[in-house]
């Protein structure tokens, strides 16, 4: 009798379950993120790994003006005569990575080639603070705040790169590359037949290294942000801050 009652209860429970109106088909898959490798544009140079920005991008921001005389954050003096100059905003200064970079800056009335020689601590990303002459070239005025766009360029440069030292001696090297077409990413010093060590970048546009033993003439390997390298040997460690050692070549132009 108990067994019959159990069977009856089980049948009653099954009868209370409503059958689906139709058979369930395949369920849609959950959204899946697919990461594709970045495609390099035709004829686009290879950028050094770890570069903190896209050197082929166009940036937008505001432009302001100031009167540049000398002694900018990048320590680029003397500036070639007739060169339009300006200051990079703090977020894109990258510890002097863009010191000596050339830009095309476009404003309300035109475009101009500008050399970065300084830092604008109060400027936001995309902004530039231009010397009076450069500001006038792109805005047509002497003061104010205007929208601009800018991008890196690789302009014609007369002659090879140069090396300038500051406060250096046989035990301490602080060297800057000048007259370079493209921004300098790294400077390395040869320590053997095929070995190099990287010099530390400083916020004022130099690279430095301290040695426990006296150094003689240097062999330096300079790499730009597009992975081009130049090697110069027999570079004397100058104690005169105004002395420049002229290298043998210039970085290639980037289209």
BELSULNOR-V952480 format. One line per field, one symbol per residue. psi: psi as a letter, one per 30 degrees, with the letter a starting at -180 (. if undefined). Layout:
psi: ???
This chain:
psi: eeeeeeeeeeeeeeffjkklelkkakkkllkkkkkkkkkklkgklkkkkgkgljfglklkalkllljkdlhlffhfkkkkkgkkllkklefgehhgegkgkkljkkaffallkkkjflkjegklkflkjkleeeeeeffglflaklkllllklilkkkllllkklkhllffkkjkkklhkelkkekkkkkgaegklkkkkklfgglklkkkflkkakljkkkklfggkkkkklgjkjkfjffkkkkafllklkk.
